[in-house]
Amino acid sequence: MSTAVLGALALGANAFLVGLSGAMAPGPYLTVTIERTLRQGRLSALLMLVGHAALEGALLIGFAFGLQRFLVRDDVAVVLAIAGGAVLLWMGQGLLRGAISGTIKLDTTLSETPREQRFGPIMHGAVVSASNPYWTLWWATIGVKLAADGLAIGPLGVAAFFIGHQLADVVWYSAVVTAVSAGKRLLSDVVYRSVIGACALFLLYLGAQFVLGVIL
């Protein structure tokens, strides 16, 4: 197996684990997904992922065609590694503290006040993603770093990053939608916090690897 293929597989795995950590963290997208499942049904909630993926695909195309020469520069790579590593460390410690203290919980109950659905599910997925400051921060730091790693490998690396990242969203939100639509807590708080804790440790490891790789 060639070096490029091995590098792409490793990048795809990293993209999946980092993406899973971000997807599982409580936030507006998770809340809207749960509400859509309960109010509109399973298909409506899953269609949100199409809008989310389309938005990120457009962003990745912008990286590949508009910023390729800039992102692969050595000095830019150093800045991206430090910035991305710092955000990963910040995310990891926050998730780990929440998992240990029990402040992070998977709330699958319906809010008492219905939210007006102004968009179809696909557009809603894109709008919720774009309006989330956490999503913007992720792509401005970690996302750019992983995209640059993919560009360094070539088209195969870019594809591996995108597929790995989107697969994380599909796996997690499919589990959430299934649990909510079944009317059961298939994911207990203990299991949820345990997975969050494991993801947090991986984020801390990867963040330290990014930063130390530049310093040492």
N, C-alpha and C positions, 0 to 999 in steps of 0.2 A: 504494500500500500504506500502511495507516494506521500511525501512530506506535506504537500498542499491538502490532501484528503484528510490526513491525520490532524492537521491544524484546524481544518474546517469542522471536523467532528468535535474536537475539544472546544472550539468556540461555540458551536451549537449547544453543547452540554452546559457550558457556562451561561449562555444566554437563557437557556431553559431554567436553570436554578435561580439565577438572578431575577428573571421575569416572574418565576413562581413566588419568590419572596415578596416582590412588589405587588403582585396580584392578590396575595392572601392578606396583605395588610388592610385593616379597616379603612374605608374611605368612601367618597361619593359614588364611585362606580359600583362598588359592592352593594351599597344601599339601594341604588336605582335598579340593579339587577334583581335583587330580592323583591322589590315592590312590583317590578314588571312581571315577575314570575307569578306572584300572588294575584295580580289584577288582570294581566293580559294573557298569561299562560307561558308554558315552557318555551315554545318556539319564538315568541316575541322577545324574551330575555336573551336567548341564544343569538338571535339576529343582531343584537347590539354588538356582538363581537365582530360582525362583518364591517360595521362602520368604524369600530376601533382599529381593526386591522388595515382598512383602507387608508385611514388617516396616517398610521405609522408607515405603511407602504409608500405613501406619497412623500413622507418625510425622508425615508431611506433613499428613495430615488433622488431627492434633492442632494443628499449627502454624496451619492455615487457620481452624479453628473455635474453638480455645481461646486462641490467642496473637495473633490477627490485629491487634487494636487496639494491643497492646503492641509488636509487632515493627515497626509502621509509624511509631512515634514518632521524631522527629528525634534526640533524645538517645540512644535505643536504637540507631538506625541508625549513629551515630558509633561507639559501643562495638563493635558487630558488625563494622563495617568495619575497625577497628584490630585487633580480636582475630582476625578471619578473615584479614586481610592478614598478620599476624604468623605465623600457623600456615602459611599458604601459603609465606611466605618460608623458614620453618624446613623444611618439606617439600621445597621446591625445592632448597635448598642441600644437603640430605642426599642427595637423589636424584642431583643433579649430581655431587657428590663420589664417590658410589658408581659412577656410570656412567664417570667419568674414570679412577678407580683400578682399576676392574674387580672391585670387591668385590660388586657386584650381579650375580647370575647366575640364569638360569632353570633350576632343577633339576627335571627331569622324571623322575627315578628314583624307584623305590618304596622306602620306608623298610623296613629289615629287620624291624622289629617292627610287625606289623599293629595298627591301631587299631580298637578295638571300635566297631562301628556301633550305637549305642543308639537312633538315630532314623531315620525314613524320610528320604529325600533333601530333601523340602520343609522339614520341621521342622529338619533338620540345617543347612540353609542359614540359617535364621533364628537358630538357637542359636549357630552359629559367628560370625555377624555381631554379635549382641548381646553375646557374651562377649569381643569384641575391643576392648581399650581404645582402639586407634587409630580404630576405627569411631565410638566414642562421642565422642572428641575431634573428629573430623571433623564430625560432625553438631552438636556443641555450639558450633562456631565457624563453619566454612566453610558447612556445610549450612544453619544458621540464617540466615546472611547471604544466601545465594542464595535461600532460601525467602522471606525478607523482600522481596528484589528482585522475586520472582514475585508476591507478594501486592500489591506496589505497582502492578503492571501489571493484575492481576485474574486471574480463572480461567484465562485463556489463558496468562498468565505462569507460574502454578503448574503447569499441564499441561506447558508447554515445559520447565520445569526438571526435572520428574519423568521425562519421556520422554527428555530428553537424558542425564540421569544414568544411567537404566537401560540405555539403548542402549550406553553405554560399557561396562558390565558384560557385556552380551550379546556385543558385538563381541570384547572381549578374551578372555573365558572360552570362547567358541566356538572361537576360534583355538587356545587352550591344549588344550582337549578334543580337537580335531581332530588336533593335533600328537601328543599323547600316545597316542590311540587308534590312530593310524597307525603307531606304533612308530618314528617318525622325529623327528629334531630339525629340524623345519621352521623353527623360529626359532632361529637361531644366537645365541651370546652376543654377538657383534659387533652383529647387527641389534637384538637386545633392548636392549643398552646404548645404542645410537644413538637408539632410540625413547624410552627412558627419559630420556636427556639432553635431547631436544627437548621432552618434556613438562615436564621440570624447568625449562627456560628459560621456558616459558609460565607455570608457577606463579610464578616469580620476577617476571615481568612483571605478572601479575594481582595478586599480593600487593602489589607496589609501587604499583600503580594504586589499590588499595583504601586503603592508608595515606595516600598523597600526596593522594588526593581529599578526605580529611578535613582534612589539615594545611594544604594550600594554599588 
